[in-house]
């Protein structure tokens, strides 16, 4: 079903205060299927975007856990998310997460 040989998986189910549920999976066989592209615009790249209350606090927390910000938070210049502060962070496994702090309304 997964395309992974001997798929031993650790699972965590995270439920946010607003009811959204995220399922996180960690396969025990490491990088048998290749590596994750490092650039957000690369073919095959994917990321998860999370809304945070304070992007600077969120970056400090993930950096304390060994992740790195790919630059300083910047506001989205236009469109429906105009003004939202955005930063991408990358973990030791090269997984990318987008942090988004919406403007106060």
N, C-alpha and C positions, 0 to 999 in steps of 0.2 A: 504494500500500500504506500509506503513512504519512499521507496527507491533506495533505501539504505540497508545494507547487509547487517543483520543482527542488530536491529534498532533498539538498543537499550537507551531509554530516555528518562531524564528527570524532568518533572513537570511542576510548574508553579502557576496557580490561578490567582491573579491579582484583581481585586474588585475596587474600583474607585468609589469615592463618596457619592458620586452622582449615578452610580449603578453600572457604569461601563465595566466590562470584564475583558481582561487581556490574559491570554494563555501563553506562557513562556516555556519553550522546550530547549533542553540541552541534551544533545546526542552524545553518547559516551565514546564514540569511535573517532573523535577528533576531526581533522580536516580531510577526511577521505574523499570528499567531493570537490576539492579545490579551495580556492580562497575567494574572499569577498573583494570586489573592486574597491579601490581606495577613494576614487572620486565620485561625487554624487551624480555626475553626468555620464559616467561610464556605462557601457552596455552591461546589463545584468545587475546594476546597482539598485538597491532598495533601501528604504529606511522607514523608521517609525517616527511619527511626530507626536510630541507630548506637549500639552498646554501646562504651563507652570505659572505660579503667582509672582515669583521673583526670579528672573532668569540668572541674575548674578549669584544668588544663593544656590540655585540648581547647578550651575557650572562649578562652583566651589565644591559642592558635595560629590559630583561625579569625578572631578579632578582628584579629590582625596581618595577615591576608589581606584585610581590608576588610569582614568580616561583623560583625554586631552581635547580642549576646544580647538576648532579649526579656524579660529579668528575671534574677533570681538563681536558681541551682539550688535546687529544692525536693524533698523526699522525697514519694513516692507514699504517701498515708495508709492505704491498705488494699488487699486483694486479693492476687493471686499475686505482684505486683511490689512489695509493701509495703516501704518503706524505700529503694527505688531512687531515687537522685537524678536529677532530670530538668531539662533546660533546652532551650528552643527557641532556635535562632539563625537569622538571616535574612541572605542575601547581597544584594549590590547589585542583583541581578536579581529580588529578592523571593522567591526559592526558600527554603523553610523546611526545616531539618534538626533533628530531635530528638536530643539527646545523652542517653544513659542510662548512669549508673554504678551497677551492681547492688551490693547490700550484700555485704559479705564473708561467706563461708560456711565 
